[in-house]
Structure formats: C-alpha cells, structure tokens
Amino acid sequence: MLTRTKLKTEDRQAELVQVALVLAAQKSPVEITTGDLAQAVGITQGAVFRHFESKEAIWLAALDWAHQALIGRLQQAAQAKQADALQALRAVFMAHIDFVQEYPGVPRLVFQELQHAKPTPLKGKVQGLMADYRTLVSGLLAQAHEDALTAADVDHKSAVVLFMGAVQGLVVQSLVTGSLKDMAKLAPAVFNIYEAGLLAPSTPEARKRK
C-alpha cells in the first residue's frame, strides 16, 4: 500500500522531474512510462496526471529545469574569480562536464529531441537552451578577442561551434562507453587542444600557457 506523504503540487512536480531525469540516465526517455515514474516516486499513475497533464508536459518541465540549472551553473563558473576570459571559458567547459556527470539523463533527453526532423515543443526547448549556451560562449570568446588573448584570424562563429562540439563529443563518447569517469579525465586535455587553436603561436600569451 502506498503511504507517501502528500506534497504540494509544485513539490511533487519537482520530484517527478528529478525522477524522470534519473530514469533517463538508465534508458531511453521514449521508453519511460508514467507508470515507471509513478512507481519510482511511490504514487499511483493517476496521481501523476494530477500534477502533469501528459508525459510530454513532464519532459517539458524537465528541459525547463535543465535549462535553468545548466546555464546558471555555467554563468556562475564564468563569473568566478578567473584571471581572464580564456580561463573563464575553461571553467565553463569543466562545469558542463561536471553537470553531465551529475545529471547524465539530461544529455540523453537533449540528444533524443534533436533527432526529430520536424519542430516539436520539446525540440523548441532544446533549441532555446542551445541558443543561451551559444550566447554565453560567444560572449567569452568576444572578450578574449578584445583582450588580445586569441589570434587575430580566429573565426568567432567557428570557435563557438568547436567549443560546443568538443563538449558534445565527450558526452556522446561517455554515453556510448558508459564511462563518465573517462569523460572527466579527458576533458582538461581536450580543452587544452581547443585553447591551443585559439592562441597565436608566436605571442607571449601562447608561450606562457604552454
């Protein structure tokens, strides 16, 4: 018999979102049912629908949470006491890796939604997250360029794409191999390679960072 304490709607919604992301780390979000969520939380399946009108609504809420949590963590990393914009960029890179280690269900959900060829509400949420991510990285790269930390001929848009691709590559590899530890071990070296491509080889700054 279920004996879970009755929670306020917003508290139960938050609990269901977190459980959904935990389960998403274990299997494809497509395969997760409201029955799975109910069982994991310890409520009836009917109770799930008292808090969310559909399973899609749960995933929408999960993406809203992921958006706020990830971007907030990355902004905090960027704004911490860093010596310069490139160090802030490194901090953002590592903070994202740490986030994925803590919430591996988030990238599984994101990658699933990006596979849809046609627009969907969930895909729109993912695109909004990616847009804010690009804005953050682009701002740091612009600051690094303004401070003459990067080579003059670095293509700004390509550098943003490469940054995001480096993170995504590490994440995909970790999901394929099932080893989050390897992702964390490789991340510093991967960023070193990325950073080396931004620096002018002959500048004192580049020599100092070697």
N, C-alpha and C positions, 0 to 999 in steps of 0.2 A: 504494500500500500504506500502511495506517495505521501510524504509528510513534509515536503519542502515548505519553508516559511514563505508566506505571501509577501511579495515585494511590490514596490511601486512600479508603475508601468515603465518609467524611464530606467529604473534599476534592472528590471527583468530584460528590457530591450538590450541594455549594455551587456548583460550576461550572455544573452543569446548571440550577440555579435561576436564576443570573445570566443565562445564555444564553436561558432561557425568557422572562425579562423584557425582554431586548434585542429578541428577536423579536416580543414582544407590542407593542412600540412601533412596529413596522413593519406588522403586520397583525393581524387579529382572533385572539385566543387560540384560538378554536374551530377556526381553520384550521391551527394549528400542529400538526404531527405529531411523533411520536417520531423519525421519520426525519429531520425537519428539525433536531431537537435533536442527534441523533447526528452529522449532517453538520457542524453548526456547531461542535461540540466536537471532532470528529475521532475518533470512536469508532464501533463498529458499533451497529446498532439493538438487537441482542441485549444489548450491554453496558449500554445504558440501563436495561434491565429487571433487570440485576443490582444496580442501585443504587436503583431505584424500581419498585414492583410494577405501577404503571399511570401513565398520563399524568395522571390526576386527582391521584395522590399527588405528582406534581411541582408541580402548581398549588397544592395544599395547602401544600407546603413553601415555595413562593414567597410565599403570603399570610402564612405564619408569619414569614418573613424581613421582608416589607414591614411587618408589624405592629410588630415589634421595632425595625426601623430607623427608621420614621417617628415612632412615639411617642417613642422615645429621642431623636431629633433635636429634636422639639418640646419635650420636657421640658427638654432642655439649653438651648434658646433661651429658655424661660420662666424658667429659673433663673439665667441670665447676669445680670450686674450691670445691672439695669433700675431706673429711678427709681421706678416704680410699676407697679401691676397692669395698667393700660391699655397701658403701654409693653411689658410682657411679652406682652400679648395681640397687640400689633402684631408683636413679634418672632416669635411662634408663626405668625402669618399669613404673614409673609415666608419663614419657614423651610419652611413647607409648599410654597409656590410654588417655592422653590429645590429642594426634594426632587423635585417633579414634573418640573422641568427636567432634573434628573439622571437620573430613572427614569420616563420617560413611559409605560413599559409597565405600571406599577402601576395608575394610574387606569383604563386600558383594561381590565385584568383585573377591577378592582373594579366598574366600571360594568356589565360583562358579567354578573357574578354577581348583581347587584342586580335584573336584569331577570327573573330566574326567579320565577314566581308561587309555587311550592311550595318548602318548605325543602330545602336540599341541604347537604352538608358544606362545600362551598366558600362558599356563601352564609352559613353559620353563622360561618365565619372572618371574612368581611367585616363581619358584624354585631358580632362581638367587637371588631374594630378600631374601628368607628364608636362603640361604647359607650365605649371608653377615650378616644377623641378627645373625645366629649361631656363626659366627666368632667373632662378637663384644661381645656377651655374654660370649663365651668361653674364650676370652682374659681377661675379667674382673674376671672371676672365677679363671683363672690361676694365676692372680696377687694376688687375695685374698688368694689363697692357698700358694703362695710363701711368702706372708707376715704373714703366720700362723694365718689368720683370720678365717679359716674354719677348721673343724675337719679333721684329717689326713686320715680317712677312707671314706670321701665323694667321691662318684663316679662322676668323672668330666662330662662324657657324659650324665649320667642320670640327673645331675643338670641342664645342658643346656636344655634338653628336658622338665624338670619340669618347668623351668622358662618360656619357650615359651608356654607350656601348660596352665600355670596359667593365662597368658595374654589372650590367645585364649579362655579359659573358661569364663573369664569375658566378653569378647567381644561377644561370642555366646549368653550368657545369656542376655546381653543387647539388642541384636538383636531380641531375642525371646520375651522378655517382652516389648520391645520398650522404655526402660528407660535407657538413657545414664547417667542420674544422679546417679542411683543406682550403676552403674559400677564404677564411680568415688568415691563414698562413700565407697565401699567395697575394692577398690584397696589397700589402705595402710594396712589394716588388713590381706589381702591375702598375701601381700609381707612379713609381719611380720612372718606369719606361714612358708613361704618358707625360710626366713632367719634363723629362729629357727632350721630348719632341717639341715642347713649348719654348725652351730656352735657346737663346742664341749661343752657339758653341764657343764663340770667342769672347763672350762677355765675362767680366769678373764674377757676376752673379752666378753664371752657369758653372764656372770653376769652383766657386765656393760651395755649391750644392752637390758636387760630385763626391 
